[in-house]
Amino acid sequence: MSQTENIKVEKERRSRWDVFSKTWHDEGMRGFYKGFVPTVLGVIPYAGTSFYTYGMLKLWYTERFADPHPFLNMVCGACAGMLGQCTSYPLDIVRRRMQTATITGEKYDTTIGSIVKIYREEGIRRGFFKGLSMNWIKGPIAVGISFASFDYVHFITRSALSKTHPS
């Protein structure tokens, strides 16, 4: 980074209060909720796809073999997380564009307007799925661990409860 660029970056740094004040002054309360709609809408396909996929993969395995080992639960969870990310990632792109519009100078005011703009300018693959492969590195691991941990704690809890309260 050159000396001039370094000075420019230093000028751009502000405290949280400065950012809060500027957002309030420039955009009002709406400025704090940029990207809220696509965020909420993105939860629906993500949660639906990941929970359904995880349940179906476990059911498929259990019907053919036996109760899955915690490691297999983690693998099923990772697959479910990967598929869930594929379904919700376009809305994540829209959210990110709306939230960074002030910085980039681009115009992304509404969810629908942002979707249309991204589609027209970049297309489906380059616009709505840019960066998805990088999310596949971290996301499925976290989701796999979450599902496997939930199932393990659920198993331990049920075992403990069945010992204290036999049916």
C-alpha positions in Angstrom: 0.0 0.0 0.0 1.4 3.4 -1.0 1.7 6.3 1.4 -1.1 8.1 -0.3 -3.4 5.1 -0.1 -2.5 4.6 3.6 -3.5 8.2 4.4 -6.8 7.7 2.6 -7.5 4.5 4.5 -6.7 6.3 7.8 -9.1 9.1 7.0 -11.9 6.5 6.3 -11.5 4.9 9.7 -14.1 6.0 12.2 -15.2 5.0 15.6 -18.5 3.1 16.0 -20.1 6.2 17.2 -19.1 8.1 14.1 -20.5 5.4 11.9 -23.7 5.3 13.9 -24.1 9.1 13.8 -23.4 9.3 10.1 -25.8 6.5 9.3 -28.5 8.1 11.4 -27.9 11.5 9.9 -27.7 10.3 6.2 -30.4 7.6 6.2 -32.3 7.7 9.4 -33.6 4.5 11.1 -33.9 2.8 7.8 -30.1 2.8 7.4 -29.7 0.4 10.2 -32.0 -2.2 8.6 -30.5 -2.4 5.1 -30.6 -6.0 4.0 -33.1 -7.0 6.7 -35.7 -8.4 4.3 -33.3 -10.6 2.3 -31.8 -11.8 5.5 -35.1 -13.0 6.9 -36.2 -14.4 3.6 -32.9 -16.3 3.3 -33.5 -18.1 6.5 -36.6 -19.9 5.1 -34.8 -21.8 2.2 -31.7 -22.4 4.3 -33.4 -23.8 7.4 -36.0 -25.8 5.3 -33.4 -27.3 3.0 -30.8 -28.1 5.7 -33.2 -29.6 8.2 -35.0 -31.6 5.6 -31.8 -32.9 4.0 -30.3 -33.8 7.3 -33.4 -35.7 8.3 -33.7 -37.5 5.0 -30.0 -38.5 4.9 -30.2 -39.9 8.5 -33.4 -41.7 7.7 -32.0 -43.2 4.5 -28.9 -44.4 6.4 -30.9 -45.8 9.4 -33.3 -47.8 7.1 -30.4 -49.5 5.3 -27.8 -49.9 8.1 -28.2 -48.9 11.7 -28.2 -45.8 13.8 -25.5 -43.5 12.4 -22.3 -42.9 14.3 -21.8 -39.2 15.5 -19.2 -38.8 12.7 -21.7 -39.9 10.1 -24.2 -37.4 11.6 -21.5 -34.7 11.1 -21.1 -35.8 7.4 -24.9 -35.7 6.9 -25.0 -32.3 8.6 -22.2 -31.0 6.4 -24.1 -32.2 3.2 -27.2 -30.6 4.5 -25.4 -27.3 5.3 -23.9 -27.3 1.8 -27.2 -27.7 0.1 -28.8 -25.2 2.4 -26.2 -22.6 1.5 -26.9 -23.2 -2.2 -30.5 -22.4 -1.7 -30.1 -19.2 0.4 -26.8 -17.8 -1.0 -28.5 -15.6 -3.7 -30.4 -13.7 -0.9 -27.1 -13.4 1.0 -25.6 -11.7 -2.0 -28.5 -9.3 -2.2 -28.2 -8.6 1.6 -24.5 -7.9 1.3 -25.0 -5.6 -1.7 -27.7 -3.6 0.0 -25.6 -3.2 3.2 -22.5 -2.1 1.3 -24.2 0.2 -1.2 -23.3 3.3 0.6 -19.6 2.4 0.6 -19.5 1.2 -3.0 -21.6 3.9 -4.5 -23.9 1.4 -6.2 -27.7 1.7 -6.0 -29.3 -1.2 -4.2 -32.4 0.2 -2.4 -34.9 -2.6 -2.4 -34.7 -6.4 -2.4 -36.6 -6.8 -5.7 -34.6 -3.9 -7.3 -31.4 -5.4 -6.1 -32.3 -8.9 -7.5 -33.2 -7.4 -10.9 -30.0 -5.2 -11.0 -27.7 -8.2 -10.1 -29.4 -10.4 -12.6 -29.2 -7.9 -15.5 -25.6 -6.8 -14.8 -24.0 -10.1 -13.8 -26.4 -13.0 -14.6 -27.3 -15.9 -12.3 -24.0 -17.7 -11.9 -21.6 -14.7 -11.7 -24.1 -12.5 -9.8 -25.9 -14.7 -7.3 -23.4 -17.4 -6.6 -20.1 -15.4 -6.6 -18.1 -16.6 -3.6 -20.3 -19.6 -2.8 -17.4 -22.1 -3.1 -15.5 -20.2 -0.4 -18.5 -20.6 1.9 -18.5 -24.3 1.3 -15.1 -24.5 3.1 -16.4 -23.1 6.4 -20.1 -23.5 6.4 -20.6 -27.2 6.1 -18.1 -27.9 8.8 -19.9 -25.7 11.2 -23.3 -27.1 10.3 -22.1 -30.7 10.5 -20.7 -30.1 13.9 -23.9 -28.4 15.0 -26.2 -31.2 13.8 -23.9 -33.9 15.2 -23.6 -32.1 18.6 -27.4 -31.6 18.8 -28.0 -35.3 18.1 -25.4 -36.4 20.6 -26.8 -34.1 23.4 -30.3 -35.3 22.5 -29.2 -38.9 22.8 -27.4 -38.3 26.2 -30.4 -36.4 27.5 -32.9 -39.1 26.4 -30.7 -41.8 27.9 -30.4 -40.0 31.2 -34.2 -39.3 31.3 -35.1 -42.9 30.5 -32.9 -44.2 33.4 -34.6 -41.8 35.9 -38.1 -42.2 34.5 -38.6 -45.7 33.0 -41.7 -46.1 30.9 
